[in-house]
Amino acid sequence: MRKASLSLPIFVLTATMALSPSAKADEDIKLPQTITWSSYTVGSSGYNNTVSIGKVFKDKLGINLRPIPGKNDIARLAPMRSGKVDFGLAGGGAYFAFDGKPPFDREGWGPQALRVLVYNNPDSGVVFATRGDSGINSCADMKGKKIGTVLSSAAIESAITGGIAFCGYTWKDVERVEFPGYIASIKGMMEGRADVVFALSTTSLLYQQEAAPGGLKYIGLSHDDKEAWKRLQQHAPHIVPHTATKGASLSPEKPLKTGTYPYPILASYSDKPNDIAYNMTKAMYVYFDDYKDGAPGNEGFALDRQLYDWGVPFHPGTIKYLKEAGVWKTEYDAHQANLLKREKVLQETWANYLKSAPSDKEAFSKGWKEAREAALAKAGLPL
């Protein structure tokens, strides 16, 4: 994927951190000596991305980049919001958090003021993976099977629900198996506790399964079946058709018709100081050639693979760098403005809703959904 178009539309530095570059650093990049990123769990593609980038930052800038793993969207976002980490990696969950959709439709959360620094738009793809000896070869074989999902991960829950819908089924037609985290779900598939799970094709455990006696296979998502894609995107509008050529059992000679969304996304909250966001963005691009081959999927961080029409606004510090790099076009301003308008509507609606929101959890979420959709409709914005 080089461009994703959606009709719909995570990190505060502690004040005591010094902003002096090391003696080895590029004089134009000024960042703290230690930076923390909220990351995906050990073994995930996102974690491997972080480690490889951290090695380059250490070598080139003398900076220590410390990943703080979180097993789901809530676990990764909470320390970002509290300021315990500086920046963070997100995926489809950023879209749901910004929009106040489940699991962020609960008291204490709501729509989050997120900002993108750098998208990752790689050659890998999101896949529906199964063991090679599972007997599942296509959608027709999924009925009645054990389908894995991840608690408190909106991106995975919506994606796997969308995949089931793509195949013409609902959760009533399959057996739901819940896991506490992404890596746990893939291990569940490998151990036979789930038949099908959602994954990124470059996740290290998939390579292990590929080499295992049972092998690995994927359920393809034909790009020609427009009605099936409509069903999928009703649940996962952040996923678009994509041909994956990198990952376990994949190559340019052995591609897979599937889907994708930007993963991982380097992001912050809106109150991240502009100069910090600018320098973090700049470091990611200045040293791209040094880390691009450091982990599968790193190629997706390239400047020419950035998305300008996705569902989360860019940070002003990032826009400053993109303008200096000559890639920010005036037509991108309108989409940025629309997202900021959407944020204002959602934030104001959330604040008003809390004044008289019910205490019951189910009623709270239901009431917020109704209030959210009414406000967006009134403002002439997509639901």
LOZAZA-268509 format. One record per residue (C-alpha): residue number from 1; residue in one letter; chain; x, y, z. Coordinates in steps of 0.02 Angstrom, whole numbers. Layout:
<sites>
pos;code;unit;u;v;w
NUM;A;A;X;Y;Z
...
</sites>
This chain:
<sites>
pos;code;unit;u;v;w
1;M;A;0;0;0
2;R;A;63;172;-44
3;K;A;-95;271;-9
4;A;A;-245;236;101
5;S;A;-405;334;81
6;L;A;-539;332;214
7;S;A;-705;421;209
8;L;A;-703;415;399
9;P;A;-601;497;461
10;I;A;-19;406;1064
11;F;A;146;573;1266
12;V;A;205;712;1366
13;L;A;389;735;1411
14;T;A;425;756;1593
15;A;A;470;936;1627
16;T;A;635;892;1706
17;M;A;709;814;1550
18;A;A;857;906;1477
19;L;A;855;947;1293
20;S;A;1041;947;1262
21;P;A;1106;838;1120
22;S;A;1252;723;1148
23;A;A;1423;759;1078
24;K;A;1393;630;942
25;A;A;1224;700;892
26;D;A;1180;795;736
27;E;A;1188;976;793
28;D;A;1017;1009;716
29;I;A;928;870;812
30;K;A;899;908;995
31;L;A;819;772;1098
32;P;A;831;709;1278
33;Q;A;969;585;1318
34;T;A;838;454;1362
35;I;A;673;434;1271
36;T;A;536;310;1313
37;W;A;413;242;1187
38;S;A;258;145;1233
39;S;A;274;-7;1122
40;Y;A;198;-172;1074
41;T;A;245;-329;1169
42;V;A;411;-420;1151
43;G;A;412;-524;993
44;S;A;292;-412;898
45;S;A;340;-320;739
46;G;A;313;-153;827
47;Y;A;434;-199;967
48;N;A;565;-255;841
49;N;A;544;-91;747
50;T;A;576;5;908
51;V;A;731;-93;955
52;S;A;809;-72;783
53;I;A;776;116;781
54;G;A;843;130;958
55;K;A;1008;52;905
56;V;A;1031;181;769
57;F;A;983;326;884
58;K;A;1112;263;1009
59;D;A;1247;250;877
60;K;A;1209;414;789
61;L;A;1138;526;925
62;G;A;1197;448;1087
63;I;A;1014;433;1137
64;N;A;942;289;1237
65;L;A;773;237;1167
66;R;A;683;128;1294
67;P;A;527;31;1240
68;I;A;389;6;1369
69;P;A;283;-141;1308
70;G;A;94;-141;1324
71;K;A;-16;-289;1281
72;N;A;-165;-192;1211
73;D;A;-223;-19;1159
74;I;A;-273;35;1335
75;A;A;-111;-30;1411
76;R;A;-8;66;1283
77;L;A;-109;226;1289
78;A;A;-124;245;1478
79;P;A;62;281;1511
80;M;A;67;395;1361
81;R;A;-78;498;1424
82;S;A;-7;508;1600
83;G;A;163;565;1538
84;K;A;256;412;1600
85;V;A;321;385;1423
86;D;A;373;515;1296
87;F;A;306;448;1132
88;G;A;224;288;1079
89;L;A;183;166;943
90;A;A;3;138;894
91;G;A;-92;54;755
92;G;A;-275;51;712
93;G;A;-310;86;896
94;A;A;-256;266;867
95;Y;A;-404;289;751
96;F;A;-525;219;881
97;A;A;-449;320;1022
98;F;A;-457;483;925
99;D;A;-637;449;881
100;G;A;-695;390;1053
101;K;A;-747;220;988
102;P;A;-737;55;1087
103;P;A;-641;21;1195
104;F;A;-623;208;1224
105;D;A;-810;231;1247
106;R;A;-793;206;1435
107;E;A;-786;326;1581
108;G;A;-612;395;1604
109;W;A;-570;387;1419
110;G;A;-677;453;1278
111;P;A;-601;536;1123
112;Q;A;-414;561;1140
113;A;A;-318;710;1069
114;L;A;-188;610;974
115;R;A;-65;672;844
116;V;A;36;576;714
117;L;A;223;602;693
118;V;A;267;462;573
119;Y;A;164;328;487
120;N;A;231;157;443
121;N;A;161;97;278
122;P;A;259;-65;245
123;D;A;265;-205;117
124;S;A;192;-323;247
125;G;A;6;-337;276
126;V;A;-124;-381;404
127;V;A;-169;-564;388
128;F;A;-290;-695;452
129;A;A;-170;-834;498
130;T;A;-197;-1018;530
131;R;A;-87;-1171;548
132;G;A;-46;-1259;386
133;D;A;-124;-1419;450
134;S;A;-285;-1338;515
135;G;A;-389;-1390;366
136;I;A;-441;-1209;339
137;N;A;-403;-1153;163
138;S;A;-530;-1017;130
139;C;A;-679;-925;201
140;A;A;-788;-1075;166
141;D;A;-693;-1173;298
142;M;A;-710;-1047;440
143;K;A;-886;-1087;500
144;G;A;-885;-1165;673
145;K;A;-698;-1137;696
146;K;A;-611;-1058;847
147;I;A;-574;-877;806
148;G;A;-454;-781;918
149;T;A;-474;-600;971
150;V;A;-385;-486;1095
151;L;A;-466;-404;1246
152;S;A;-464;-213;1246
153;S;A;-390;-200;1072
154;A;A;-511;-107;961
155;A;A;-400;-129;808
156;I;A;-390;-318;823
157;E;A;-570;-342;879
158;S;A;-637;-240;734
159;A;A;-518;-321;610
160;I;A;-560;-500;658
161;T;A;-746;-456;661
162;G;A;-725;-379;489
163;G;A;-634;-534;428
164;I;A;-776;-644;487
165;A;A;-899;-529;399
166;F;A;-793;-533;241
167;C;A;-817;-721;240
168;G;A;-1005;-699;258
169;Y;A;-1018;-749;441
170;T;A;-1048;-669;610
171;W;A;-982;-714;783
172;K;A;-1135;-827;801
173;D;A;-1064;-939;664
174;V;A;-894;-965;746
175;E;A;-821;-999;919
176;R;A;-749;-843;1001
177;V;A;-584;-866;1095
178;E;A;-518;-716;1194
179;F;A;-335;-682;1233
180;P;A;-255;-550;1346
181;G;A;-136;-486;1212
182;Y;A;-80;-493;1031
183;I;A;68;-612;1054
184;A;A;-38;-722;1167
185;S;A;-167;-739;1028
186;I;A;-37;-796;901
187;K;A;35;-920;1026
188;G;A;-143;-981;1049
189;M;A;-155;-1017;863
190;M;A;14;-1105;864
191;E;A;-40;-1214;1011
192;G;A;-211;-1256;938
193;R;A;-315;-1154;1060
194;A;A;-373;-1047;913
195;D;A;-390;-1093;731
196;V;A;-379;-919;654
197;V;A;-302;-758;722
198;F;A;-268;-583;659
199;A;A;-84;-537;639
200;L;A;43;-432;548
201;S;A;134;-541;422
202;T;A;308;-495;489
203;T;A;272;-545;669
204;S;A;416;-657;726
205;L;A;302;-795;790
206;L;A;231;-819;616
207;Y;A;405;-859;551
208;Q;A;419;-988;691
209;Q;A;254;-1065;639
210;E;A;307;-1064;457
211;A;A;458;-1171;505
212;A;A;358;-1284;621
213;P;A;299;-1457;566
214;G;A;120;-1396;541
215;G;A;171;-1246;438
216;L;A;76;-1084;409
217;K;A;-56;-1022;291
218;Y;A;-166;-869;268
219;I;A;-346;-840;220
220;G;A;-340;-721;72
221;L;A;-455;-571;52
222;S;A;-492;-555;-132
223;H;A;-486;-375;-192
224;D;A;-615;-415;-325
225;D;A;-754;-453;-200
226;K;A;-818;-277;-172
227;E;A;-969;-330;-70
228;A;A;-858;-430;48
229;W;A;-747;-277;71
230;K;A;-900;-171;111
231;R;A;-945;-296;247
232;L;A;-768;-293;317
233;Q;A;-757;-103;318
234;Q;A;-922;-86;409
235;H;A;-827;-154;559
236;A;A;-649;-99;517
237;P;A;-653;59;410
238;H;A;-468;87;444
239;I;A;-421;-68;342
240;V;A;-399;-52;154
241;P;A;-355;-179;16
242;H;A;-169;-214;1
243;T;A;-53;-339;-81
244;A;A;73;-400;48
245;T;A;245;-454;-14
246;K;A;343;-463;150
247;G;A;322;-578;298
248;A;A;315;-761;342
249;S;A;274;-866;188
250;L;A;269;-707;81
251;S;A;383;-628;-49
252;P;A;367;-524;-209
253;E;A;355;-690;-300
254;K;A;227;-756;-176
255;P;A;112;-609;-135
256;L;A;-51;-612;-38
257;K;A;-208;-514;-75
258;T;A;-258;-451;97
259;G;A;-280;-285;188
260;T;A;-178;-160;287
261;Y;A;-178;-4;393
262;P;A;-31;101;452
263;Y;A;65;3;583
264;P;A;152;53;685
265;I;A;118;239;699
266;L;A;236;349;800
267;A;A;120;468;890
268;S;A;96;589;1034
269;Y;A;-40;687;1121
270;S;A;-81;860;1057
271;D;A;7;945;1203
272;K;A;176;878;1153
273;P;A;287;1032;1130
274;N;A;311;1075;947
275;D;A;501;1076;956
276;I;A;507;901;1030
277;A;A;387;831;900
278;Y;A;485;919;763
279;N;A;652;847;819
280;M;A;582;672;845
281;T;A;507;677;671
282;K;A;669;742;597
283;A;A;772;605;680
284;M;A;657;472;608
285;Y;A;687;536;431
286;V;A;870;592;443
287;Y;A;922;419;502
288;F;A;797;318;400
289;D;A;930;244;286
290;D;A;1024;184;441
291;Y;A;879;87;516
292;K;A;772;41;365
293;D;A;845;-135;354
294;G;A;858;-159;542
295;A;A;692;-250;562
296;P;A;555;-315;447
297;G;A;435;-175;404
298;N;A;552;-29;439
299;E;A;544;19;256
300;G;A;368;81;289
301;F;A;432;232;388
302;A;A;500;311;228
303;L;A;454;491;192
304;D;A;376;445;25
305;R;A;259;320;108
306;Q;A;172;441;225
307;L;A;-18;453;223
308;Y;A;-104;621;216
309;D;A;-287;568;218
310;W;A;-301;447;365
311;G;A;-406;470;522
312;V;A;-287;554;647
313;P;A;-212;730;626
314;F;A;-28;766;612
315;H;A;66;857;751
316;P;A;108;1039;706
317;G;A;292;1002;738
318;T;A;284;862;612
319;I;A;197;972;485
320;K;A;338;1098;505
321;Y;A;465;964;459
322;L;A;360;898;314
323;K;A;350;1075;244
324;E;A;538;1096;259
325;A;A;560;929;169
326;G;A;448;993;29
327;V;A;318;855;41
328;W;A;174;944;129
329;K;A;51;1007;-1
330;T;A;-78;1143;24
331;E;A;-218;1020;-13
332;Y;A;-172;924;145
333;D;A;-222;1074;249
334;A;A;-407;1043;219
335;H;A;-401;864;284
336;Q;A;-301;919;436
337;A;A;-430;1056;470
338;N;A;-574;933;454
339;L;A;-494;816;579
340;L;A;-467;958;702
341;K;A;-648;1009;679
342;R;A;-700;829;713
343;E;A;-593;827;870
344;K;A;-673;987;935
345;V;A;-848;917;908
346;L;A;-805;752;992
347;Q;A;-715;831;1141
348;E;A;-856;954;1174
349;T;A;-988;818;1156
350;W;A;-893;705;1277
351;A;A;-878;844;1407
352;N;A;-1065;880;1396
353;Y;A;-1109;695;1401
354;L;A;-1013;668;1562
355;K;A;-1121;795;1653
356;S;A;-1270;676;1653
357;A;A;-1200;509;1595
358;P;A;-1272;349;1673
359;S;A;-1164;251;1796
360;D;A;-1204;81;1720
361;K;A;-1062;32;1602
362;E;A;-1171;-36;1464
363;A;A;-1290;112;1472
364;F;A;-1141;231;1475
365;S;A;-1069;161;1314
366;K;A;-1238;155;1229
367;G;A;-1278;334;1278
368;W;A;-1109;397;1220
369;K;A;-1129;311;1051
370;E;A;-1296;398;1027
371;A;A;-1229;567;1083
372;R;A;-1074;548;976
373;E;A;-1167;503;818
374;A;A;-1296;641;842
375;A;A;-1161;773;864
376;L;A;-1062;715;713
377;A;A;-1219;711;605
378;K;A;-1267;886;662
379;A;A;-1093;948;616
380;G;A;-1104;865;445
381;L;A;-962;745;484
382;P;A;-951;557;446
383;L;A;-1002;442;588
</sites>
